[in-house]
Amino acid sequence: MTLQDFLSSDAATAPHLLLAGNPVSHSLSPLMHNAAAAHFGMDLRYHAVRVEREEFGRLLSHFRRDSFHGANVTLPHKESMAEAVDRLEEDALRIGALNTVVREGVRLVGRNTDVYGFLQPLQPLRDQLEGGLAVIFGTGGASRAVCHGLHRLGMERIVAVSRSPARRNPPADLPGLQLAGYDSWQAHAEKACLVVNTTPLGMHPETGKSPVRDTEAFLLKGKVVYDIVYRPRTTYLLRQAEEAGAQTIDGLEMFIQQGSRSFEWWTGRPFPIPLIREKLYEALRT
């Protein structure tokens, strides 16, 4: 749905939550949050709305309406929204990005669910990973959140793999982080206990891609391999990892936990995680 279509519809005046970005048509967030709201019998609907860059001011004005209860914000509006909200919470400040807007009276508060969502599937492995080395593919916003999460988890060294490491400097607030290229990360593979993909490689519809070449896949043996992509659940990287003898984690649980955090902030209700898992598993099977 376009922003114009949404604003001219009855949905804009009824209690609602939004996903604002471009593109948004692929997202499973409406299915997830509408199922949660229905579970509690709430008069609240979640809508995915495509917002062009030049429409950002109209979106922000709409956020001040009484019918608006909160939003998830994705590309290309994360930076603009971070500047526009009345206050940024700690994780959003540390990461330098927000993905959730929460209403506190008339004030808009920017928050980030990435660190929380990423860490939840790793909690059972905390003792195995603490003090270890992680290799992270990607150096964008998702990678920064992952690096902050791993630092919080107690990992001592993080190698972030970039296509242009010579042009970047490791963030000063992440001690133990170093950069490597796609032709040099292999030197760190033996000591790594965790490998994470934060790039879009392997995401639908280009499901045949991976940040790891087939000739390098043997390096994944014995490691935990975590792909934050959730569509498809088993990405090409995770297939490589399984064949190499690695322990794998797909991105769906991170997605659910991110949604859990947002929903609880917006509504004050506990997220019905078993129900949501069932709904999303069914959607991804089709």
C-alpha positions as CSV (number, residue, x, y, z in Angstrom):
1,M,0.0,0.0,0.0
2,T,1.3,3.5,-0.8
3,L,1.3,6.2,1.8
4,Q,-1.2,8.2,-0.2
5,D,-3.6,5.2,-0.4
6,F,-3.2,4.6,3.3
7,L,-3.8,8.2,4.4
8,S,-6.9,8.4,2.2
9,S,-8.4,5.2,3.7
10,D,-10.4,4.6,6.8
11,A,-7.4,2.6,8.2
12,A,-5.6,5.9,8.9
13,T,-8.2,7.0,11.3
14,A,-8.6,3.7,13.1
15,P,-6.1,2.6,15.8
16,H,-3.1,1.3,13.9
17,L,0.6,0.4,13.8
18,L,2.8,0.9,10.7
19,L,5.8,-0.5,8.9
20,A,7.2,2.4,6.9
21,G,9.8,2.0,4.2
22,N,10.5,1.1,0.6
23,P,10.1,-1.7,-0.3
24,V,7.8,-3.3,2.3
25,S,5.6,-5.6,0.3
26,H,7.7,-8.7,1.1
27,S,7.5,-8.2,4.9
28,L,5.8,-10.7,7.2
29,S,5.5,-8.1,9.9
30,P,1.8,-7.4,9.3
31,L,1.0,-11.2,9.6
32,M,3.0,-11.4,12.8
33,H,1.6,-8.3,14.6
34,N,-2.0,-8.6,13.4
35,A,-2.0,-12.2,14.7
36,A,-0.7,-10.9,18.1
37,A,-3.3,-8.1,18.3
38,A,-6.1,-10.6,17.4
39,H,-4.9,-13.0,20.1
40,F,-5.6,-10.3,22.7
41,G,-8.8,-9.1,20.9
42,M,-7.3,-5.7,20.4
43,D,-8.8,-3.1,18.1
44,L,-5.5,-2.5,16.5
45,R,-4.2,-3.2,12.9
46,Y,-0.7,-3.2,11.5
47,H,-0.1,-2.0,8.0
48,A,2.9,-2.1,5.7
49,V,3.1,1.3,3.9
50,R,5.5,2.2,1.0
51,V,6.9,5.6,1.7
52,E,9.0,7.5,-0.9
53,R,11.8,9.7,0.3
54,E,9.9,12.9,-0.6
55,E,6.9,11.8,1.4
56,F,8.8,11.6,4.7
57,G,7.3,14.8,6.0
58,R,3.8,13.6,5.5
59,L,4.6,10.4,7.3
60,L,6.0,12.3,10.3
61,S,3.0,14.5,10.4
62,H,0.8,11.4,10.5
63,F,2.8,10.0,13.5
64,R,1.3,12.8,15.6
65,R,-2.3,11.7,15.0
66,D,-4.2,10.0,17.9
67,S,-4.9,6.9,15.7
68,F,-1.2,6.2,15.4
69,H,0.1,3.9,18.1
70,G,3.7,3.1,16.8
71,A,5.8,2.0,13.9
72,N,8.6,-0.1,12.6
73,V,10.9,1.9,10.3
74,T,13.1,0.4,7.6
75,L,15.2,1.7,4.7
76,P,15.4,4.4,3.4
77,H,14.0,6.3,6.4
78,K,16.0,5.1,9.4
79,E,18.4,8.0,9.4
80,S,15.8,10.7,8.8
81,M,13.6,9.2,11.5
82,A,16.4,9.1,14.0
83,E,16.8,12.9,13.5
84,A,13.1,13.5,13.6
85,V,12.0,11.8,16.8
86,D,11.9,13.6,20.1
87,R,14.3,11.2,21.9
88,L,16.5,8.2,21.1
89,E,16.8,5.4,23.5
90,E,20.3,4.0,24.5
91,D,20.5,1.1,22.0
92,A,19.4,3.3,19.1
93,L,22.0,5.9,20.1
94,R,24.8,3.3,20.4
95,I,24.0,1.6,17.1
96,G,23.3,4.9,15.3
97,A,20.0,3.7,13.9
98,L,16.4,3.1,15.0
99,N,13.9,0.6,13.7
100,T,11.0,1.2,16.1
101,V,9.0,4.4,17.0
102,V,7.0,4.4,20.2
103,R,4.5,6.9,21.3
104,E,4.9,8.3,24.8
105,G,2.1,10.8,25.2
106,V,2.7,13.3,22.4
107,R,6.4,12.5,22.2
108,L,8.0,10.1,19.6
109,V,10.7,7.9,21.0
110,G,13.2,6.0,18.7
111,R,14.3,2.6,19.8
112,N,16.1,-0.4,18.3
113,T,15.2,-4.0,18.6
114,D,18.2,-5.5,16.6
115,V,20.5,-6.2,19.5
116,Y,17.8,-7.8,21.6
117,G,16.5,-9.9,18.7
118,F,19.9,-11.0,17.6
119,L,21.0,-12.1,21.0
120,Q,18.0,-14.2,22.1
121,P,18.8,-17.3,19.9
122,L,22.4,-17.2,21.2
123,Q,21.6,-17.2,24.9
124,P,21.7,-21.1,25.2
125,L,25.2,-20.9,23.6
126,R,26.5,-18.1,25.8
127,D,29.1,-20.2,27.7
128,Q,30.3,-21.7,24.4
129,L,30.8,-18.3,22.7
130,E,32.0,-16.0,25.6
131,G,35.6,-14.9,25.1
132,G,35.7,-16.2,21.6
133,L,36.2,-14.8,18.1
134,A,33.4,-14.1,15.6
135,V,33.5,-13.5,11.9
136,I,30.7,-11.1,10.7
137,F,30.0,-10.7,7.0
138,G,28.9,-7.2,6.3
139,T,29.6,-3.8,7.7
140,G,26.2,-2.0,7.4
141,G,23.7,-1.0,10.0
142,A,22.7,-4.6,10.8
143,S,26.4,-5.5,11.3
144,R,26.9,-2.7,13.7
145,A,23.9,-4.0,15.8
146,V,25.3,-7.5,15.7
147,C,28.8,-6.3,16.8
148,H,27.3,-4.5,19.7
149,G,25.3,-7.6,20.7
150,L,28.4,-9.8,20.5
151,H,30.4,-7.3,22.6
152,R,27.6,-7.5,25.2
153,L,27.7,-11.3,25.0
154,G,31.4,-11.2,26.0
155,M,33.1,-12.1,22.7
156,E,36.6,-10.8,22.8
157,R,37.4,-10.4,19.1
158,I,35.2,-9.6,16.1
159,V,36.3,-9.6,12.5
160,A,33.9,-7.7,10.2
161,V,34.3,-8.7,6.6
162,S,33.9,-5.8,4.1
163,R,34.3,-5.4,0.4
164,S,36.5,-2.3,1.0
165,P,38.1,-2.7,4.4
166,A,40.9,-0.3,3.5
167,R,38.4,2.6,3.3
168,R,36.9,2.0,6.7
169,N,38.0,2.5,10.3
170,P,36.7,0.2,13.1
171,P,34.3,2.1,15.4
172,A,36.1,3.4,18.5
173,D,33.2,2.2,20.7
174,L,33.7,-1.5,19.8
175,P,37.1,-2.6,21.2
176,G,38.3,-5.9,19.7
177,L,36.8,-5.2,16.3
178,Q,39.0,-5.4,13.2
179,L,38.2,-5.4,9.5
180,A,39.1,-7.9,6.8
181,G,38.3,-8.4,3.2
182,Y,36.5,-11.2,1.5
183,D,39.9,-12.5,0.3
184,S,41.4,-12.4,3.8
185,W,38.8,-13.4,6.3
186,Q,39.9,-17.1,5.9
187,A,43.0,-16.4,8.0
188,H,40.7,-15.9,11.1
189,A,38.4,-18.9,10.4
190,E,40.4,-21.5,12.4
191,K,40.0,-19.5,15.7
192,A,36.5,-18.4,15.1
193,C,33.6,-20.1,17.0
194,L,30.8,-18.0,15.4
195,V,30.1,-16.9,11.8
196,V,27.3,-14.4,11.1
197,N,25.9,-13.2,7.8
198,T,24.4,-9.6,8.0
199,T,24.4,-9.1,4.2
200,P,21.4,-9.6,1.9
201,L,23.2,-12.5,0.2
202,G,20.9,-15.5,0.0
203,M,17.7,-13.5,0.6
204,H,14.6,-14.1,-1.6
205,P,14.5,-13.9,-4.6
206,E,18.3,-14.3,-5.0
207,T,18.5,-17.5,-2.9
208,G,21.5,-19.0,-4.6
209,K,24.1,-16.6,-3.1
210,S,26.3,-16.7,-0.1
211,P,29.1,-14.6,1.4
212,V,31.2,-17.8,1.5
213,R,32.5,-19.4,-1.7
214,D,31.8,-23.1,-2.1
215,T,35.6,-23.7,-2.0
216,E,35.7,-22.1,1.5
217,A,32.7,-23.8,3.0
218,F,34.9,-26.4,4.8
219,L,36.1,-23.6,7.0
220,L,32.6,-23.6,8.7
221,K,33.0,-27.0,10.2
222,G,32.5,-27.1,14.0
223,K,31.3,-23.5,14.2
224,V,28.0,-21.8,14.9
225,V,26.8,-20.3,11.7
226,Y,24.0,-17.7,12.1
227,D,22.3,-16.1,9.1
228,I,20.0,-13.1,10.0
229,V,18.1,-13.6,6.6
230,Y,14.8,-15.3,7.4
231,R,13.4,-15.7,3.9
232,P,14.2,-18.4,3.0
233,R,14.8,-19.9,6.4
234,T,17.5,-22.2,5.1
235,T,19.7,-19.9,3.1
236,Y,22.5,-21.1,0.8
237,L,25.0,-20.2,3.5
238,L,23.2,-22.4,6.0
239,R,23.1,-25.3,3.5
240,Q,26.8,-24.9,3.1
241,A,27.3,-24.9,6.9
242,E,25.1,-28.0,7.5
243,E,27.0,-29.9,4.9
244,A,30.3,-28.8,6.5
245,G,29.2,-30.0,9.9
246,A,28.4,-26.7,11.6
247,Q,25.6,-25.8,14.0
248,T,23.2,-23.4,12.3
249,I,20.7,-20.7,13.3
250,D,18.4,-19.1,10.8
251,G,17.0,-15.5,11.0
252,L,13.4,-16.3,11.8
253,E,13.8,-16.4,15.5
254,M,15.6,-13.0,15.5
255,F,12.7,-11.6,13.5
256,I,10.2,-13.0,16.0
257,Q,12.2,-11.7,18.9
258,Q,12.5,-8.2,17.3
259,G,8.7,-8.2,16.8
260,S,8.2,-9.3,20.4
261,R,10.2,-6.3,21.7
262,S,8.3,-3.9,19.5
263,F,4.9,-5.2,20.3
264,E,5.5,-5.2,24.1
265,W,6.7,-1.5,23.8
266,W,3.6,-0.5,21.8
267,T,0.9,-2.4,23.7
268,G,2.3,-3.4,27.1
269,R,1.1,-7.0,26.3
270,P,3.4,-10.1,26.3
271,F,4.0,-11.3,22.7
272,P,2.4,-14.7,22.1
273,I,5.6,-16.2,20.7
274,P,4.4,-19.9,20.2
275,L,1.4,-18.6,18.2
276,I,3.5,-16.3,16.1
277,R,6.1,-19.1,15.4
278,E,3.3,-21.3,14.1
279,K,1.9,-18.6,11.9
280,L,5.3,-17.7,10.4
281,Y,6.3,-21.3,9.9
282,E,3.1,-21.9,8.0
283,A,3.6,-18.8,5.8
284,L,7.2,-19.7,4.9
285,R,6.2,-23.2,3.9
286,T,3.9,-21.9,1.2
